């Protein structure tokens, strides 16, 4: 929750430059769902009239949100929310062969409304959650076994949606069906012996080492709205970082 508190304090701190306060106010409005995915945000001139700030200040705040990936400019159409699909980026950690540009297949294993364990409840700010289990595969090879936790108040009904309506990428679904815009995510990677049930799904021996990726996803105002843990075979784990 500290992430959210920091954002709120920034938005109300009058010592900050006006463009930063406006940036935070617009991000908060995005998080509240003030604009639908395919509805243009107010123009810079409209925001100037609405806020009483200069065009330059408004333009700087808008450009920050574009640079941060929250918004995108469409030539001749205006500025819109940028639909995020980076739940696919978990696969950057794994060797995927010649089909690395394709979106892996998704198969739901289980969905239920249930109480979150204390650790997850502390991250999401509630224990009243929806738990989703799914497998991600490529060419009939399972790459990831995922456990996803969502606050029920934000995603009520996702547990009963037809699987055909969900698709392989969740973040566009969150925006289109639940008006929840994922603005950022933090991944923590470690290695641990795979629990028996996870090992069976991955097709590896029980207690074999597995890569473990824990992700927390946030809305534009810093509210955590998804926690997930993904297990993948350690022998397929790859990570490259380019410096300079």
Secondary structure, DSSP 4 states (H G I P E B T S, - for coil): -HHHHHHHHHHH-TTS-HHHHHHHHHHHHHHHT-S-TTSPPPPHHHHHHHH---HHHHHHHHHHHHHTTSEEEETTTEEEE----GGGGGGGGB--GGGTTSPPEEEEEEEEEEEPPHHHHHHHT-SEEEEEEEEEEETTEEEEEEEEEEEHHHHTTTTTS-GGGT-S-HHHHHHHHH-----EEEEEEEEEEPPHHHHHHHTS-TT-EEEEEEEEEE-TTS-EEEEEEEEEEGGGB-------
